[in-house]
Amino acid sequence: MFDSMFGYRLLFLMLFMVSLVTWVFFWLVGYVRYHPLIHSHPGNSGALSATGITLVLLCAILDFLQLIGQHAVLLMLACLGLAIPWGMVLLVKCQEWMRNRKCSTHN
């Protein structure tokens, strides 16, 4: 996957920054509050984003302390920082599309 420690550090830094910016962006925009699980609890949108940011920072601490392997940290960071927030966006968009399609077929 990577040949040197420099390559690993560069890949980790890239994933860390993208993950952190993703969670901060969703927090500032407020997009997380439209998720179906959060919609029933309107006060939890900031808490979910803060939890995501905390988990991304926890991955950085685990990498710094080298408590687990390098591949595991990169995989955790990619899942927590990219797959989960963008998966929420995909779920919200699919739910809106299905709702609009269902309403248009009944008219």
N, C-alpha and C positions, 0 to 999 in steps of 0.2 A: 504494500500500500504506500509506504513512504520509505525512502532509502536512508535518511539521516534524521537526527534529532531536530535539525533545523526545519526539515520538511514537515515533521510532526507538529512542531510548535507553530509553524505558519498555518497549517490546516486547522489546528485547535483555535488559534486566534481568529481565523476567518469564521469558523462555526460559532465561536463564542460571541463575536461582535454581531453577526447576523441574528443569532438567537436573542440576544439582549435587545437589539433594535426592534425586532419583531414584537416582543412582549411589550416594550415601552410604547411602540406605535399603536398597538391594539388598546393599550390602557388609555393613551391620550385621545384616540379617536372614539373610544367607547364602543368598539365593535363587538367586544365579548358579551356585552349585555343582551345582544340579540340571539345568543345561543339558546336552544330550546331548554337546556337544563338550568340555565341561569335566568331565563325569562320569568319563571315562577317566583324567583327570589331576587327582586330588583336591586337590592343593596349589595350583592355579592360580586358585581362585575369588577370592581377595583381589587377585591380580595383575591379573585382568581388570577388576575394579572400579577399582583404582588407575589402570589405563590409561584407562578411561573418564573418570575425574575429571581426569586429566592432559590428555586431548584437549579436554574442556570448558574447562579453564583456558587451553589453547592458543588456543581460539576467542576467549576474552576478550582475550588478548594481541594477537592479530591485529586485533581490533576497536580496541583501544587505539592500536596503532601505525598503523592504517588502511592496512595493506599490500594488502588486497583489498577489493572492493566490499562495500557494506552488505548487499545481498541475498544474496550468497554466504556471508557470515558467519552471517546468520540461518538460511539453509538448512542449513549445516554444523552449527550448534548444534542445530537441531531434529532432524536425523538422528542425530547422535552422542549427544545427551542424552535424546531421547524415543523415536525409532523403533527404535534398536538395543536398548536395555534392555527396552522393553515388547514388542518383537518376540520377544525371548528368552522372556519370560513366556508369550506366546501360543504359541510353539513347544513349551514344556514342557507347558502345559495341553493342547494338541492331542495331543501324544504320549501323555500319561496317559489322555486320553479314548479314543484309538484302542486303546491297550493294554487298557484295561478293557472296551471293546466287543468286541475280539477274544477275550478270555478268556470273556466272558459268552456269546458265540455258540457256542463249542465245548462248553459244558457242557450 
